[in-house]
């Protein structure tokens, strides 16, 4: 039934329908099509060929490499972000607000510029190369630009606040008396951390990993700047199919596969979150 | 005094490292040494070069146009949507919120390429309108969530009173609803404007050769290793977006403080 109130939802339905859901449907539709490599005409054959090509080592290897870099970056974010969030949760009042702002401000700076800022640091003869040479690791001081590590560092640098915030929210909620109790009962501070803090922080860990991991998988700009076209994430592999090679059906199949994989991750994360809340 | 804990030391190091690259960009934007390998003296040459570069100016104007248009469309969509969800049935509300969430969480690369496919299929030219269409998809979702949050802290008493006193719906909206949600609307506009101004992926895929926004131009310059000017443009862009975000954060915190005070007052009254 169309009531006068329903009119209010029309702009969203129209915009999201035409410019979000139809394009996604089109991706699914194209992913079953075939393309003539000479004329670029797309024909419909309801073929699974495009999906089979994903498993072809020629494509599967770089895709898994991209997934690996995203996972590496997400775990680096967690390891680096956790101490920051933990310290933030132990502070109070103005100090806490200041630290929160200090973590957020670089996040407000332009995305391209922030990623570009790392180029100066990571390239040959830059401070990082100098430091590595000083320690005696990097012989002849080649920078780490255009390596998977550079791309992972770029992701960490850009997405760290998205990890720290949910961790902080989860850690903040933990009642300090629980840690006190575990200490009184003779647990070492490490044991207290492992048996009390970590399980109670689980919802924050899951949320942070989802918030960082999902955009990191589809990331396009960071590898374009720090990977030098050699180190690609899944997002670049897909975009190249459309923009450079013009193979829409295969690009669509990759995009659909990525969507399905991310949906699966989201569903699992949600059920984990629910379990964690039940425990807590 | 207690010695600083390991956690504190790590945290301070991490936060310091967050600023190091940005500080280096700011320093290099004033560095007269063209190759930026050493400090070659102070100069504002790169800034005047950037400001007099016609391509930079055009890209800046394109970015402003895109951001203004996408903010306007996003606000209309978000305000109407948030008003609808206030009285929507629970099931429909959940479905609606899920689609809002989906527009934010799905990697931009995927849906921007879907739109690219749509435009290619129907021969719709790429350019400013195409970029705006893409930005509104996710920006309207962010704006919807911010305005929904504002609505969730207020009830419909004042609006019902206005309606009872004979005000037609449009007048109720303009004289009662809009002033009440204004802080959220301002915060949403600032955030959405800067998201649009800062966006690379959608602007790159949907701009084609017809429209080049500032971040897309910067990406191209970085790939071609045009360094000194990039630093200067980068500092100016950073200042713009940081200022917008700071104002937005200020508006949001004032709003939540006001909201807390209002609900405290209500609590006392009942």
HADDOCK unambig.tbl for C-alpha pairs under 7 A between the chains (distance, minus, plus):
assign (segid A and resid 5 and name CA) (segid B and resid 84 and name CA) 6.66 0.50 0.50
assign (segid A and resid 8 and name CA) (segid B and resid 80 and name CA) 4.86 0.50 0.50
assign (segid A and resid 8 and name CA) (segid B and resid 81 and name CA) 5.97 0.50 0.50
assign (segid A and resid 8 and name CA) (segid B and resid 84 and name CA) 5.48 0.50 0.50
assign (segid A and resid 9 and name CA) (segid B and resid 80 and name CA) 6.37 0.50 0.50
assign (segid A and resid 9 and name CA) (segid B and resid 81 and name CA) 5.13 0.50 0.50
assign (segid A and resid 9 and name CA) (segid B and resid 84 and name CA) 5.86 0.50 0.50
assign (segid A and resid 11 and name CA) (segid B and resid 77 and name CA) 5.45 0.50 0.50
assign (segid A and resid 12 and name CA) (segid B and resid 77 and name CA) 5.57 0.50 0.50
assign (segid A and resid 12 and name CA) (segid B and resid 81 and name CA) 6.43 0.50 0.50
assign (segid A and resid 16 and name CA) (segid B and resid 137 and name CA) 6.33 0.50 0.50
assign (segid A and resid 19 and name CA) (segid B and resid 115 and name CA) 6.57 0.50 0.50
assign (segid A and resid 19 and name CA) (segid B and resid 137 and name CA) 6.94 0.50 0.50
assign (segid A and resid 20 and name CA) (segid B and resid 111 and name CA) 6.78 0.50 0.50
assign (segid A and resid 20 and name CA) (segid B and resid 137 and name CA) 6.73 0.50 0.50
assign (segid A and resid 23 and name CA) (segid B and resid 111 and name CA) 6.93 0.50 0.50
assign (segid A and resid 23 and name CA) (segid B and resid 114 and name CA) 4.41 0.50 0.50
assign (segid A and resid 23 and name CA) (segid B and resid 115 and name CA) 5.23 0.50 0.50
assign (segid A and resid 23 and name CA) (segid B and resid 118 and name CA) 5.87 0.50 0.50
assign (segid A and resid 24 and name CA) (segid B and resid 111 and name CA) 6.60 0.50 0.50
assign (segid A and resid 24 and name CA) (segid B and resid 114 and name CA) 5.66 0.50 0.50
assign (segid A and resid 26 and name CA) (segid B and resid 114 and name CA) 6.78 0.50 0.50
assign (segid A and resid 27 and name CA) (segid B and resid 114 and name CA) 5.81 0.50 0.50
assign (segid A and resid 83 and name CA) (segid B and resid 7 and name CA) 5.35 0.50 0.50
assign (segid A and resid 83 and name CA) (segid B and resid 10 and name CA) 6.57 0.50 0.50
assign (segid A and resid 83 and name CA) (segid B and resid 11 and name CA) 5.80 0.50 0.50
assign (segid A and resid 84 and name CA) (segid B and resid 11 and name CA) 4.34 0.50 0.50
assign (segid A and resid 87 and name CA) (segid B and resid 7 and name CA) 6.15 0.50 0.50
assign (segid A and resid 87 and name CA) (segid B and resid 8 and name CA) 5.84 0.50 0.50
assign (segid A and resid 87 and name CA) (segid B and resid 11 and name CA) 6.80 0.50 0.50
assign (segid A and resid 103 and name CA) (segid B and resid 15 and name CA) 6.44 0.50 0.50
assign (segid A and resid 106 and name CA) (segid B and resid 18 and name CA) 6.82 0.50 0.50
assign (segid A and resid 106 and name CA) (segid B and resid 19 and name CA) 6.84 0.50 0.50
assign (segid A and resid 108 and name CA) (segid B and resid 241 and name CA) 6.51 0.50 0.50
assign (segid A and resid 108 and name CA) (segid B and resid 242 and name CA) 5.23 0.50 0.50
assign (segid A and resid 108 and name CA) (segid B and resid 245 and name CA) 6.34 0.50 0.50
assign (segid A and resid 109 and name CA) (segid B and resid 238 and name CA) 4.75 0.50 0.50
assign (segid A and resid 109 and name CA) (segid B and resid 241 and name CA) 6.09 0.50 0.50
assign (segid A and resid 109 and name CA) (segid B and resid 242 and name CA) 5.48 0.50 0.50
assign (segid A and resid 110 and name CA) (segid B and resid 198 and name CA) 5.88 0.50 0.50
assign (segid A and resid 110 and name CA) (segid B and resid 237 and name CA) 6.44 0.50 0.50
assign (segid A and resid 110 and name CA) (segid B and resid 238 and name CA) 5.15 0.50 0.50
assign (segid A and resid 110 and name CA) (segid B and resid 241 and name CA) 6.47 0.50 0.50
assign (segid A and resid 111 and name CA) (segid B and resid 198 and name CA) 6.58 0.50 0.50
assign (segid A and resid 112 and name CA) (segid B and resid 215 and name CA) 6.42 0.50 0.50
assign (segid A and resid 112 and name CA) (segid B and resid 219 and name CA) 6.73 0.50 0.50
assign (segid A and resid 113 and name CA) (segid B and resid 234 and name CA) 5.39 0.50 0.50
assign (segid A and resid 114 and name CA) (segid B and resid 22 and name CA) 6.77 0.50 0.50
assign (segid A and resid 117 and name CA) (segid B and resid 21 and name CA) 4.98 0.50 0.50
assign (segid A and resid 117 and name CA) (segid B and resid 22 and name CA) 5.88 0.50 0.50
assign (segid A and resid 117 and name CA) (segid B and resid 25 and name CA) 5.87 0.50 0.50
assign (segid A and resid 118 and name CA) (segid B and resid 21 and name CA) 5.72 0.50 0.50
assign (segid A and resid 121 and name CA) (segid B and resid 21 and name CA) 6.71 0.50 0.50
assign (segid A and resid 214 and name CA) (segid B and resid 107 and name CA) 6.87 0.50 0.50
assign (segid A and resid 215 and name CA) (segid B and resid 107 and name CA) 5.45 0.50 0.50
assign (segid A and resid 218 and name CA) (segid B and resid 107 and name CA) 5.29 0.50 0.50
assign (segid A and resid 218 and name CA) (segid B and resid 109 and name CA) 6.05 0.50 0.50
assign (segid A and resid 225 and name CA) (segid B and resid 223 and name CA) 6.67 0.50 0.50
assign (segid A and resid 235 and name CA) (segid B and resid 109 and name CA) 6.18 0.50 0.50
assign (segid A and resid 255 and name CA) (segid B and resid 110 and name CA) 5.94 0.50 0.50
